[in-house]
Amino acid sequence: MLADFCDQMLMIRGIALYLDRTHVKQNPNVRSLWDMGLQLFRRHLSLFPEVERKIVIGLLELIERERLGEAIDRTVLGHLLKMFTALGTYAEIFEKPFLESTSDFYASEGVKYMQQSDVPDYLKHVELRLHEEHEKCVLYLDTNTRKPLVATTEKQLLERHTSAILEKGFMLLMDAKRVDDLKRLYTLFMRVNALELLRQALGSYIRSTGQGIIMDEEKDRDLVPCLLDFKASLDTILEESFSRNEAFSNTIKDAFEYLINLRQNRPAELIAKFLDEKLRAGNKGTSEEELEGTLDRVLVLFRFIQGKDVFEAFYKKDLAKRLLLGKSASIDAEKSMISKLKTECGSQFTNKLEGMFKDIELSKEINDSFKQSSQARTKLPSGIEMSVHVLTTGYWPTYPPMDVRLPHELNVYQDIFKEFYLSKYSGRRLMWQNSLGHCVLKAEFPKGKKELAVSLFQTVVLMLFNDAQKLTLQDIKDSTSIEDKELRRTLQSLACGKVRVLQKIPKGKEVEDEDSFVFNDEFSAPLYRIKVNAIQMKETIEENTSTTERVFQDRQYQVDAAIVRIMKTRKVLSHTLLITELFQQLKFPIKPVDLKKRIESLIDREYLERDKNNPQIYNYLA
């Protein structure tokens, strides 16, 4: 019917084409034959509102059937909608009820699907629906309908359910690292301006998941690898799912900074220990590139540490052991790590660490020079080789002095080296660190000769058995002068460990007061050189505590120096302003109550005084 009417109109216009092109153009108040025909059609259609209503209802039913999966005649649909467009009634007659029916349809479908589907399937369904609605605008709807149609669909399927989607499925998607589904979630949430909700959910997820990693003290050994894996997975998701969104990137950084500092000092210590493990010799199967990549990833965690002085203390202590015992996997990797730390924190942070490397290099030159000296050539006992590390006190960790009575041969060697060194470097003082010494002993067992890599304390104990077959604990203590606790650990390593060079009588794991020790004639081992693990070289709880205590002591000195520096410049300052400036200057976390204690201490030592008229104001005392 509609096609016939159009054909007839075209026929009439063709007959009167000249009239339509000349007379109508010259008289602006006269309509063209086509416009007049449309006006007449519109007027007659409006006389039958029931017909118009049924057409619209029919159109809406067709579209709903298509949404439900039925095949429909899109050609008829297209012609009827073009008719409304041509008549100028599309927006009023069709679009308004169409958008309302769309809203109702998707409101119902959204609730139903949210209850029945898991989040990945629901997001795929929403994506499909949005594509279908866009396709309708290409195939038969007016192009101006696309924007309100898509907005209506997004509102009912997405906007109304953003919170429910996040509650129901976000953690599951993150835990399973569902990169594609998370990308779909990000893209859809961006369409309804809900990225802020997604960002907040990401922050909450990182904090809750990370808290489980950080606060589980039983899994401290795996803390750093777990954090590195967690951070790597988040970086992948940021890159592939969240389009490197800067706000999301900052959320990850903020959440990690919160996590790393959740347990004060301990993560800093564990990060330093993890680096020690990676930089130690024995990491077989790890290439230089892989090691460098690991260092870079750990450095990201390091950036989040607020108390970097704790990390520095433990890193320095472990670096010292690696350098002194020759345990570094790669000196290039060691220097690369120092360079990275220098870039991050400045030369002041790495000054002592670089000094340690200089000492090691200088020690090699000193040893070469000593071997060629007249003292070495004329006075050294034969059959012994000695290498000495000369360490600058300020660069290295402080080691408690430990007395030991050395065998005559070693005493002679030490005296000759001391004579050589002081003749070359006058005005210096040498203090031997016995706890750091280690030796290689040649031992003759009935079942074969061996070389034993042992500590200096183990060496002193073993050499007693050159002249004695059996010795008691008291005998050994009297002969060596080693402190009781250290001596028991040393004997335990020699007689109760895997490599039993000595035998303890009676047998047992602990060294008791009445125990005796004999040389183990039955000792055998497949290797020629054997490392006898020295228990004192392993980190103890006391060593950990002393390192932490040294850091806190250093912090007190830094706080005191900062207070005096500020007050010397300002002369007079209120308590509030002094605290504010201290927070800006200090590079480690500290509580206001602790700052107040340091201020009180300086007042007692007469560096500052309270103002006589206002106790909240401090005066500097020159």
Secondary structure, 3 states (H helix, E strand, C coil): CHHHHHHHHHHHHHHCHHHHHHHHHHCCCCCCHHHHHHHHHHHHHHCCHHHHHHHHHHHHHHHHHHHCCCCCCHHHHHHHHHHHHHHCCHHHHHHHHHHHHHHHHHHHHHHHHHHHCCHHHHHHHHHHHHHHHHHHHHHCCCHHHHHHHHHHHHHHHCHHHHHHHHHHHHHHHHHCCCHHHHHHHHHHHHHCCCHHHHHHHHHHHHHHHHHHHHCCHHHHHHHHHHHHHHHHHHHHHHHHCCCCCHHHHHHHHHHHHHHHCCCCCHHHHHHHHHHHHHHECCCCCCCHHHHHHHHHHHHHHHHHCCCHHHHHHHHHHHHHHHHHCCCECCHHHHHHHHHHHHHHHCHHHHHHHHHHHHHHHHHHHHHHHHHCCHHHHHHCCCCCCCCCCCCCCCCCCCCCCCCCCCCHHHHHHHHHHHHHHHHHCCCCCCCCCHHHCEEEEEEEECCEEEEEEEEHHHHHHHHHHHCCCEEEHHHHHHHHCCCHHHHHHHHHHHHCCCCCCEEEECCCCCCCCCCEEEECCCCCCCCCEEECCCHHHCCCHHHHHHHHHHHHHHHHHHHHHHHHHHHHHHCEEEHHHHHHHHHHHCCCCCCHHHHHHHHHHHHHCCCEEECCCCCCEEEECC
